[in-house]
Amino acid sequence: MDLKPYRDVLALPGLRPLLLVAILARVPVAATAVVMTLHVLDLGRGYFAAGLVGAAMTVGSALGTPLLGRLVDRRGLRPMLLLTTAVSALFWGTAPALPYPVLLGAAFVGGLLTLPVFSVVRQSIAALVPPIQRRQAYALDSMSVELSFMIGPAVAVALATSVSPTLTMYAVGGGIVLAGLTLLVLNPPTRARDEETTPAQPLPRRQWLTPRLIGLLAGGAASTLVIAGTDVTVVAVLRDAGQVNWTGVVLTLWASYSLVGGFTYGALSRPVPSLTLTLVLGLVTIPIGLGSGEWWLLALVLLPSGALTAPTVAATADAVSRLVPASVRGEAMGMHGSAMVVGLALGAPLAGAVIDASAPAWGFAATGLLGALIALAVLPTELRHRRSDTAIAAAEATITPTADVRQ
């Protein structure tokens, strides 16, 4: 495997600090869902009440991320970071003391103005990295996401159970505020130097929010729908088999497969279309339930879907970053983040509903099939545009040498 592409991309100025900050900043963000659940349960409420708070934060985040991205496009990164860091400090500083009804409303506002770490990092990668090297950069970014989600929830659960959920909430909030302050100091670029001449006023959405982009966003949502459904179904299958104590091992192995898959994807000589990856991810998820009898067999059959997780997320972010002008990249990457959040929000309850109505193993089949169908529905449009792009590139390649000779 050729590691030179990774060495080259990591040598780019500013990328290493950004990726390091991304890992540290995402750890508390990755822990928010489990911490909020444990806190609501500690208030004497049930899982439904905890789910409502999580849903309020999710809806707020899905609505707010594109708006915050538009703020970055218009005013720059630092005003947005100041706003979201201040709101995060206020929300997490008061949330542990709020009664449940107030917490429910505050969660929506907190989600609406939450620190959009994922979108900021991906927008900055597009500014720091030339298009030819972005696949490797986004692969590294997806691997950093996996690391954050392997660390954050585990540490939060350990702290909540050994100390208290309330203290854990303060710790997570402090981590998010620290992440915002670190990004303020780092102030990564949101546009490349050759893009600084782009008009400050973003283009009208009708000029860049094309059917092709909408298809890519739908594919991104489909991928996280499959991922979230798999996450929930793994727990249900192991619980049904009386092997729930192996859940952590199986999920860790699944995440490890994703790390290896992301690394391999970045080292490939040619990219794979994001919608193709989403389609295959859905297809290989459908039969995972066949390995639901034993934990080790389930861990084994999760290998293909795990190996495709990070590559699919990386390819989607890369495709969106290439498709839109720099002047609206913040809003577009915000939409990308929202699409991923929507997929996560839909995948878990869909799998849960199917599991309740039938058997745990069918959760894999339902979410995998739906994800594959969504990708299959929008894939022809993307392939048609790719053929057109290839034809244009070939035409330009035949014209360029002639122009050079005349010079």
N, C-alpha and C positions, 0 to 999 in steps of 0.2 A: 504494500500500500504506500502510495507516494504522500509523504508528509510535507513536502515542500509548499504546497498551497497554503497549509496552515501556518507554516513558519513565515511565509511572505505576508499573510494578512495580519498576523500578530505583530509584525514589524512596523505596521502603519502607525503613524503618530496619533496618540490619543485613544487607540482602541483598547489596549490592555487595561488602562485605568477604568474605562467605561465598563468593560466586562466584569472587572472585579467589583466595582460599585453595584453593578446589576445583580450579582449574586447576593451580596450583603443586603441590598435594598429589598430584594424580593423575598427573603426569608420571613420577615414579619408579615408581609402581605400574604404569603402562602399560608400563614398560621391564622389569619383572621376568621375564617369560617369555623374551624374547630374551636377556637377560643370563644367566639360568640355563642356557639352552641352550648359549650360547657357552662358559660356564665348564665345563660337563660335557664338551663336545668338547675343551676345552683339557686336561682330565684324561686324554685318550686314549681316552675312551669314544665310543660311536656315538650316532646320533640316537635310537635306541630307548631307550638309557639316559637320554638327556636328556628324552625324552618321559615316561619313568616318573617322573622328578623333578617335571616339570611337572604330571603327573596327580596326584601325591601332594599338591602344593600346592593344586591345584584342588579335590580331594575334601575336603581339610581346610578350605578356605575355604567350600565349599558347606555343610558341616556346622556350621562355627563361626559364620557370620554371623548366623543367627537366634538363636543362644544369646547372642551379644554384644548383639544388639538387645534381647533379654529382660533382660539385665543393665542396659541403659540404662533400660528401662521401670521396673525395680525400684529401682535405686540412683542413677540419673542418668548423665550423659554422662562426667563427669570420671573416675570410678573405672574405667570401661571404657577410656578413653583412656590412663590410667596403665598399666593392665595390658598393653594391646596395644603401646603404645610401648616399654615395657620388654622385652617378648618380641621385638619387631622388632629392637631394639638388640642383644639377645643372639644372635638367629638370624643376622642379617646380619654381625655382628661376628665370628662364628666360622665361618660357612658356607664361606668361601673356603679355610679350612685343614682342613676335614673330609674324611676319606676317603669314597669314593662310598657304601658301604653305610650309613654313619652319616648322610651328607647326605640320603639317601633318607628315612630315618625323621624326621630333623629338619625336612625340607621339609613333611611332613604336619603336625607340631606348629606349625611356623611359619605354615602356611596356616590351621590351626584358630584361631590367635590373631592373625592378621594384622590390621593396622589397617583397619577397614571404612570407608574414605573415602567410597565411593559411597553406602552406606546412611546414613551420618551426615549427609552433605550433603542427601540427599533428605528425610530425616526433618526436618531443620532448616528446609528450604524449606516444608514443610507447616506448621511452627509459625510461621514468619515471614510467610507470604503468605496472605491470605484466599482461600477456595476459588474465588471468582470470578476471581482473577488467577493461579491456580496453573498454568494451561496455559502462559502466557507464561514463568513462572519455570522450569518444567520444560523448556520449549523451550531457554531459555538454558543450563540445566544440561546438556542433551544436546549442545548445541553446544560447551560447554566440554570435554565428554568427547572429542569428535572432535578438538579442538585438542590435548588431552593425548596422544592416541594418534598424532597426526601428529608430535608433537615427541619424546615419550619414546623409542620404539624407535629412531628415526633417530639421536638423540644418543647412545644407548647403543651402537649398532653402531659409530658413528664413534669413540667413545672406546675401545671394546674393540679395534678394529682398529688404531688409531693408538698406543695405550698398552698396555693389557693387560686381559683379561677379569677378572682378580682385582681390579685397581684399580677397574674399573667396578662390580663387585659392592659394594665398599665405598662407592662414590659413591651407588649406588642405595639401599643400606641407610641411609646418612646422610641421603639425601633423604626417605626414609620416616619416619625418626625425627624429622627436622625438621618434617615435616608433622604428626606427632602432637603435638609440642610447640606448634606454631602453633595447632592446634585447641584444645589445652588452654588457651592464653592467650585465644583468641577466645571459647571456651566458648559456641557458638551454642545457642539454646534448642531444646529437643526437644518442647515443648508451647507453644501460644499462651497468652496471659494468661487468656483465658476458659476455657481447658482445665485450668488449674492445680488446679481443684477435683475433677478426675477422681480416683477412688480410686487410691492408689499401687499396690495389689495388682492385677496384670493379671487380666482376665477369663479364665475357662476357655476353652481353644481352641475347644471345641465351640460356643461362643456367637458366635464371629467368624470362624472358619476355615470359611466356608460354601462350598457348591458354586460359587457365583458367584466368590468370591475364588480358589478353586482353578483355575477356568477362566481367570481373568485371569493367574494365575501361569503356567499352561500356555501361554497365548498369548505371554507374555513370553519363555519358554524357546524357543518356536517361532521368534520373531523373531530371537533371537541365533543359533539353529541355522542359519537362512538366511544371516545375516551372516557367520558363521564359515565356512560352506561356500563362500560367494562368495569370501571372502578367499583360501582355499586354492586354489580352482579358477582364479582369475585367474592365480596364479603358475604353475600346471600348464599352463594354456592357452598362456601366453606362452612358457614353456619349450619346449613341444611345437612351437610355431611358429618357434622360433629367434629370438625377440624378447625374451628374458628381461631384457635391459638396459633395456627400457622399463617394467619392473614398477613401479618407484618412481613414474614419471609417471602410470601408470594408476591406481594405488592412491591417489595424491594427488588426482587428479581425482575419483575416487569419493568420497573424504572431503569434498572441496569441495562436491560435489552434496549431501551430507548436511547440511553447514552451511547451505546455501541453503534446503534443504527444512525444516530445523528452524526457521529464521527465519520462513519463510513460514507454517508451521503455527501458530506463536505469534501471527501477525498476522491469522489468519482470524477472521471474525466469529462462527463457530460451531465447536465442537469436533467431531472425528471419532472415533468409538469406536475404542479401541486394537485390538480384535480385527478390526475392519474393515481397519485399516491393516496388521495382520499378514497377513491374507488376501491383500490386494492386493500386499504386498511379496513373498509367496511366488509369486503368479501372474506378476508381472513379472520374477521371477528365472528362471523356467523356460526362457524362450527366449533368454537371454543368450548361450548357446553358439553361436547363429547368427552372432554377430559375432566368432568366435574366429580368423578368418583373419589380420586385421591389428590391430595394437595400437590404432590410432586408431579403428577401427570398434568394437573391444571397449570402449574408453573411452566411446564414444558410446552404445552400447546399455546401458551400466551406469547411465546417467542416471536412469531411473525408480526403480530399486532404491536407488541412492544417495540420491535426494531423499526417499525414504520411511524411511530408516534412523533418523535423529534424531527425526523425528516419532513413529515407532512406539515407540521407547524412552521418549520424553517422555510420550506418552499412557498407556503402561502404568504408569509411576511415578505419574502424576497419579491414575489410576483406583484404584490400590491405596491411596494416601494418603487418598482420600475415603471408601473403603469400610469402614475399620476405626476403632474408637474410639481416642482419643488415648492411652489407657492402655496399648495394645498396639501402637502404631504402630511402635515400634522393632523389635519382633519381626517384624511384618508386612513392614516395609521390608527387614529382613534376609532374609526368605523371598523377597522380590522380587529382591534381589541374588543369592541362591542360585539362583533360577530362571534368571536371566540367565547365570550362570556355567555351569550345567548345559547350557544351550543351546549355549554356546560350546564346551564340552567334547565335546558330541556331534556338532556340525556339522562340525568339521574332520576327525575320523576317518571319518565317514560319507561325506563328499565324497571323501576319499582312497581309501576302499575301492571306491567306484563308479568313480573314475578308473582305479585299478589293474585293475579287472575289465573296463572298456570303453574309453572315450576321455575325455580331459579335459573336453570340453564337457558331458558327461553329469553332471558334478558339480553344475552349475547346476540342471539339471532335477531331479535327485534331491532335493537339499536344498530347492529352491523348492517342489516338489510336497509333500514331507512337511510343511513349514511351513504351507502352505496347507491341507492336510488337517486338521492339528491345530486351526488357527484355525476352520475350517469346522465341526469337531465341537463346539466349545464356544461358537460364536457364537450359536446359537439361545437358549441359556440367558441370555446377556447381553442380547440384544435383548428377551427376555420381561421381564426385570427393568427394563430401561430404559422399556418401555411402562408398566409398573406405576408407576415413579417419576414419569413424566410425568403420569399420571392423578392421582396423589396431589398433585403440585404444582399441577395445574389446580384440584383441589378446594379446596386451601388458598387459592388466589388468589381463589376466589369467596366464601370465608368471611371473609377478612381485611377487605375493605371494610365488610362489615356490622358487624363488631366495632368498626371505627373510628368508624362513624356513631353507634353507641350510646354511645361514650365522649364 
